[in-house]
Amino acid sequence: MTHVQDSIDQAVKTFELLRPLEDNIMRAADLVKGCLGKGGKLMACGNGGSAADVSDFTTEYVCRFSGDRQPFPAINLTADGGLLTAIGNDYAFDEVFARQVLAFGRTGDIVIGISTSGRSKNIIRALEEAKRLQLQSIALLGKDGGTAKGLATVDLVVPSQVTARIQEAHKFMLHVICELVDPSLKK
């Protein structure tokens, strides 16, 4: 078996592990629908590849996902290098997302945090801050969910040990959420 075939087999097995998450994926989509339908905003954060995934996810709402429609507010909390480095320098890197949640979060908003390990301290702090502010939250996690598991309103835990497969599954779930939400948004 080639490396490519082995990677495909791993990806298929990982995606099969998502079947039990259907109810939580539906709950996450319902939270997003409710938030945007009532004028709230999405705030999303992640590190590295997960930061790229939240960039894509927030773009799907501000620009469009599958058809022309009005834009909806979705903030990529990883996007402002000046702000991230100021918070990291003046406070701590653990606070780069939590401080933004505090600044931008309002009743009715949702925080989405992604951590393939479930142990990213800045994601944990963002979810804790969301909880403190009584905001809904969605956590996309990997492995066993780590210490972030249980902090969010909805957890989507990919039970794999392979970071690349976890990231692929996270991207898939984010797009499925978009597929479920987009038809309910005003055209």
C-alpha positions in Angstrom: 0.0 0.0 0.0 1.3 3.4 -0.9 1.5 6.4 1.5 -1.3 8.1 -0.5 -3.6 5.1 -0.2 -2.8 4.8 3.6 -3.6 8.5 4.1 -6.9 8.1 2.2 -7.8 5.1 4.4 -7.0 7.1 7.5 -9.1 10.0 6.3 -12.1 7.7 5.5 -11.8 6.1 9.0 -11.6 9.5 10.7 -14.7 10.7 8.8 -16.5 7.6 9.8 -15.8 8.6 13.4 -17.9 11.7 12.8 -21.2 9.9 12.5 -21.9 9.9 16.2 -21.4 13.7 16.2 -24.4 14.3 14.0 -26.6 15.6 16.8 -23.9 17.9 18.1 -23.3 19.2 14.5 -27.0 19.9 14.2 -27.0 21.7 17.6 -24.0 23.8 16.5 -25.7 24.7 13.2 -28.9 25.6 15.2 -26.8 27.9 17.5 -25.3 29.6 14.4 -28.7 30.0 12.8 -30.2 31.5 16.0 -27.3 33.8 16.5 -27.3 35.2 13.0 -31.0 35.3 12.7 -31.3 37.5 15.8 -28.5 39.9 14.7 -25.7 38.4 16.6 -22.2 37.7 15.4 -19.8 34.9 15.2 -16.3 35.2 16.7 -13.9 32.4 15.7 -10.3 31.5 16.8 -7.7 28.9 16.3 -3.9 28.5 16.0 -1.9 27.5 12.9 -3.9 25.4 10.5 -7.0 25.9 12.8 -6.5 29.7 12.3 -6.7 29.2 8.6 -9.9 27.1 9.0 -11.5 29.9 11.1 -10.5 32.4 8.4 -12.4 30.3 5.8 -15.4 29.8 8.1 -15.8 33.5 8.9 -15.4 34.3 5.2 -18.3 32.0 4.3 -20.6 34.3 6.3 -19.2 37.8 5.5 -18.8 37.0 1.8 -20.9 34.0 0.8 -21.0 30.2 1.0 -23.1 28.8 -1.9 -25.1 31.6 -3.3 -25.5 35.4 -3.3 -27.0 36.7 -0.1 -26.5 39.5 2.3 -23.4 39.4 4.5 -23.5 38.3 8.1 -21.1 39.4 10.9 -18.3 36.9 11.5 -15.0 38.0 13.0 -11.8 36.0 12.6 -10.1 36.7 15.9 -6.8 35.6 14.4 -6.7 38.2 11.7 -5.2 41.3 13.3 -1.4 40.8 13.8 -1.0 44.2 15.5 -3.8 43.4 18.0 -2.6 39.8 18.6 1.0 40.9 19.3 0.0 43.8 21.5 -2.2 41.6 23.7 0.5 38.9 23.6 3.2 41.4 24.7 1.2 43.4 27.2 -0.7 40.5 28.8 0.1 37.0 27.6 -0.3 34.9 24.5 -2.9 32.9 26.4 -5.1 36.0 26.4 -5.0 36.9 22.7 -8.5 35.6 22.0 -10.1 36.0 25.5 -9.4 39.7 25.5 -11.0 40.1 22.0 -14.1 38.1 23.2 -14.3 40.5 26.1 -14.0 43.5 23.8 -16.3 42.4 21.0 -18.7 39.9 22.6 -22.3 40.8 23.2 -25.4 38.9 24.3 -26.5 36.7 21.5 -23.0 36.2 20.0 -21.2 32.9 19.6 -17.6 32.0 20.1 -16.1 29.2 18.0 -12.8 27.8 19.2 -10.7 25.2 17.4 -7.9 23.2 19.0 -6.7 19.9 17.5 -5.3 18.9 20.9 -7.9 20.4 23.1 -5.1 21.9 25.2 -4.4 25.3 23.5 -4.4 27.7 26.4 -5.6 30.6 24.4 -8.6 28.7 23.0 -9.4 27.5 26.6 -9.3 31.1 27.8 -11.5 32.3 25.0 -14.1 29.6 25.8 -13.8 30.4 29.5 -14.4 34.1 28.7 -17.4 33.2 26.6 -18.9 31.2 29.4 -18.2 34.1 31.9 -20.0 36.5 29.6 -22.8 34.0 29.1 -22.2 33.6 25.4 -22.9 30.4 23.5 -19.8 28.6 22.2 -18.8 25.8 19.9 -15.5 23.9 20.4 -14.0 21.8 17.6 -11.5 19.6 19.3 -9.4 16.5 18.7 -8.0 13.5 20.4 -9.9 13.1 23.7 -11.0 16.8 23.8 -8.3 17.7 26.2 -8.9 20.3 29.0 -11.1 22.3 26.6 -13.8 19.6 26.5 -16.9 20.6 28.4 -16.2 24.4 28.4 -18.3 25.1 25.3 -22.1 24.9 24.8 -21.4 22.3 22.1 -18.3 20.1 21.7 -17.3 18.5 18.4 -14.5 16.1 19.3 -12.7 14.2 16.5 -11.3 11.1 18.3 -8.2 10.8 16.3 -4.5 11.1 17.3 -3.4 12.4 13.9 -3.4 16.2 13.7 -3.8 16.3 9.9 -6.9 14.0 10.0 -8.4 16.1 12.8 -7.9 19.3 10.9 -9.5 17.7 7.8 -12.5 16.6 9.9 -12.8 20.0 11.5 -12.9 21.7 8.1 -15.5 19.2 6.9 -17.7 19.9 10.0 -17.4 23.6 9.5 -18.6 23.3 5.9 -21.4 21.0 7.0 -22.5 23.7 9.5 -22.4 26.2 6.6 -24.5 23.9 4.5 -27.1 23.6 7.3 -27.2 27.3 8.1 -26.9 29.0 4.7 -30.5 28.1 3.4 -32.0 29.8 6.4 -30.2 33.1 5.8 -31.9 35.9 4.0 -31.1 35.9 0.3 
